[in-house]
Amino acid sequence: MGASKYLTGDSAAINEFIDKFDVFLFDCDGVLWSGDHLFPGTVETLELFRSRGKKIVFVTNNSTKSRGDYQKKLSGMGIPSEVDEIFASAYSSAIYISRILKLPGPKNKVFVIGESGIETELRTESIEYIGGTDPAFRRDMTPEDYTGIADGTHLDANVGIVLAGLDFHINYLKLSHAYQYLARGAVFLATNTDSTLPSNNTFFPGAGSISIPLINMTGKQPTALGKPSQAMMDSIEGKFQFERKKACMVGDRLDTDIRFGIEGKLGGTLAVLTGVNKKADWEIEGNEVVPAYYVEKLSDLRG
């Protein structure tokens, strides 16, 4: 891979960079904000891109929110957006299940490990599910649970898919159900495999860390439907109809955002150093995921 071009403080290079692309795919956590903290200059930077006729798509691996939820968060932070400009891993997962996987009924119900964002998007695609935010699964295991899960009386015979996302209430009961469904032949899907979630200027467990116990138990890797999955890139391209060489991925993570852009053969990738990875991470010998450009923070693109 070639060297990464540093844009911060170089107005001419920034202008050339912006002019080169028609479409910019923006990661959210670690790029626009950290948790509920909006990075200074984010709103003005996005306004600059729009004023120069650029198409903006918000591409996030956070499955806890639906596109509508994300639109509310963007609006609440002063960032104008449309629901159709948002492509989240929960939505990507629902599209994959309903339009690509297309398991025949009745054994096509989904057991969800995750939050309401996944449930909302599954409902938009008329997909039946159990688990998720249901209080019946947000509790400790009982002796009856062990018996019922083991003999199958506590299991739903129509579950054919286990979908694992970020779950703030993950517990032994949910993992036990999920494992039994997988052991009985259910398809193993993950909204995304991010190991960490950037928030409040530090890191918390990400969706990828939630599915690790199931990977450990089954010895199988889930099909991941967030970045860097090219199933997600194909869906984005299909929806927004753009030329990949004229698109640039903007993100903070090498293993998801930057890899997503490189493997998707986009025209460019831009790393923003306000999130997970730093310059030293892609300078490690043998590393193959190197951004084409990088800035200290997104607002540096204002020149």
N, C-alpha and C positions, 0 to 999 in steps of 0.2 A: 504493500500500500504506500502511496505517496505521503508527503508531509502534510500536516493539517495547517491551513492558512488562518492566521490570527487576525481577526477583523477589528477588535476593540481599538478605538482611537484612530482608525484609518478611514477617513470619510470617503476617499475615492474608491477604496476596495469595498466598502459597505454599499455604495451606490451601484457598483458593478454587480455585486452579489444580488441585490434586490432586483435589478433589471433582468438578471439572467433567468429568473423563474416566474411562472404565472400562478402557480399553486403552492401554498405553504401548509404543510401538515404540522400542527402544533400539539406536542404533548402538553399536559396541564400541570400535574403535580411535579414540583421541582423546576418548572420553567416559568409558568405564569404566577404560581403561588406555592407556598408550603403550608399545608393544612388550611387554615382560614386567614393566613397572612399573605396578602397580595404584594408581590414584589413591586417596589416603586418604579413608575414609568411604563408598566405593562400596558395600561389602557392606551396611552399615547403612542406606544410602539405599534400596537395593532391598528390604531387609527391611521398611522402613517402608511402601513401596508395596504389598507383598504383604499386610502386616498390615491395610491399609485396603481389602483385597478387590480390588486392581487386577490385571488380566491383564497379564503382561509377555511381550513377544516380543523376542528378540534378532535384529536384522536387520543383517547385515554384508555388505559388498562384498568382503571378503577371500576370494579363491577358493582360497588355498593349503591351507585346512583344510576337511575335511568337517564335517557337523553333529556327528558323533561326536567328532572332534578338538576342535571348539569346546567341546563339553560337558566334555571332559577339562580344557581350559584354564580354563573357568569354575570347575569343581570345584577345580582346583589352586590357584585364587586365593581359594577360600573362598566362591564364589558358587553357591548351590544352583540347579540348573536341570534341565530335562528336555530330551532331544534334540528332542522335538516343539515346544519353545518357541523353537527356533533356526531361522532362515531365512537361509541364506547364498547368495551368488551362484552358487556351484558347484552347489548343489541346485536353485536357480531355473533354471539353464541346462539341467540334466539333464531337469527337468520340461518345459521348453519344447520341447526336442528330441524327447522321447518322446511327449508328450501333445498338443502344439499343432502343431509343425512336421510331424511324422509323415511324413518322406520315405519313399517306398517302397523296399524292398530290391531288389537288393543294394547300390545306390549310396547308402548312408545311414551309412557309417562316418565317424567323426569324427577329424580330425587335431587333436591337442591341443597348444597352447602353454600350458604351465602345470605345476602341481605335483600332488602325490598327492590333494589334496582334490577336484580335478575328476575324477580317475580313479575315486575311491571312489564319488562320486555318480553317475557314468555307469554304473558297474557295478550300482548299486542299481536302475537303470532298464533294465538289460540292453541297454545301448548299446555297440556295438563301437567301439573307438578304437585309434589308433596315436599315436606321438609321446610327448608328456608326459615322464615320468621315465625312459623307455627309454634306457639308456646308449648305444645305437646312435646317438642324436641329440644326445648330450652330448659332442661332440668337434669338432675342426677339420674344415673342408672339405678334401677331397682332389681331385686331378685327375679321379679316377673319379667322384666325386660330381657334378662339373660336367657330365660326359658323360652320366651316368645320369639326372640330373634333367632335362637338356635333351631327351634322346630319350624320356623317360618310363619307362625300364626300372627306375628306382629309385622310381617312384611306385606307389601302390596305386590301381588303377582303381576301387575301390569307395568311395573317400573322396568324400563329397558335402557335407561340412561342415568348416569350419575354425573352431575355438573357441579364442579367445585370452584368456588370463587372466594373472595375475601369475606370472612365470616367473623364478626366481632363477638359471636356467642358460640364459637366452636367448642365441642365437648365430646366426651367419650360415647355418649348415646348416638350422636350424629355419625361419628366415625364408624361405630359398630354397625349401624344400618347400612351406611355406604359400602363398607367392605363386603357385607353379605350380598348386596345387589351385584357388586362387581364379581364376586365369586360365583354368582349364578349366571354370569354372562352379560351383564349390563355394559354398555359402551361407556368408556371413561373419558370425560371431557373436562377441560379446565378453562375458565374464562381467560386466564393469563397465568404466567409462571414467575412474576416478579417476586423475588425473595424478600424484598423490603418495601415499605410504604413511607415516602418522605412526608413528615408532618411536624409542624412546630419546630423547625430547624434541627430535627434529629430524625431517627428512623424507627419504624415499628414493623411488626411482622406483615409481610405482604401475602397476596393470594397464593403464591408459589409455596410459601411456608405452610399454608393450611393443608395443601394436598400431599405434602411429603409423607405423613403417616400412611396414607393409602398406597402411595408408590412403594413404600418400604414393605407393606404387607403383601401387596399383589405382585411386586416385581415388574410392574408395567408402568409405562409413562402415559399420561393422558394426552389426547389431542388438544393442543392449546389454541385458543381462538382469539387471543389478543396479540399485540406486538410481541415478538417479531414474526408471528404466523403469516405466511403469504396468503392464506385463505382470507385473512382480514384485509390485506392489501388488494386482493382481487375484488373483494366486495366494495371497497372504497372506490377503486377505479371504475367499477361497473356502475356505481351510483352517481359519481361526479363527472365521469367521462372526460378525463384529461390525459395529456401526453406525459408519460412518466419522466422523460428527459427534461421536461419543463417544470418539474415538481421537486420540492425540497422538504425533507423531514427535519424538524427542529425538536430536539429532546435533550434530556440530561443523562440518560442511561445508555451505555454502550451495548449491553446485552439485549436490550429490547428496542429502544428508539433508533439508535444508529444502525444496528444490525438490520432492523426492519427496512430502513431506507436503502442500505447497500444491497441486501438480498432482493429487494423489490426493484432494483435497477433504476432508482430515481436519479435525477440529474445531480442532486446534491444532498448532503447531510450537514447539519449545523449542531454542534454540541454547545450547550449552555451550562456554565459551571456553577449553577446555584442549587444543584440537586445531588444526585448520587455520585457520579464519576468526576474525576479531576484529570488534568492533562497527563500526569504521571501514569495513569491507568492505561492509556493507549500507547504510551512510549515503552511499555514493558516489551522486552525482546520476544518475538514470536507472536505477539498480538496481531490479529488480522482485522479487527474491527476499529478502524480509524476514521473519524469524521473528516469530511473535506474542509470544513471551516469550524472555528470555535470563537466564542465570545465569553467574557467574564459573566455578563448578565444580559438578559434579553434587551433591556433598555439601551444597551450600547449601540444597538442597530439604528438608533435615532441620529447617530453621527455626531 
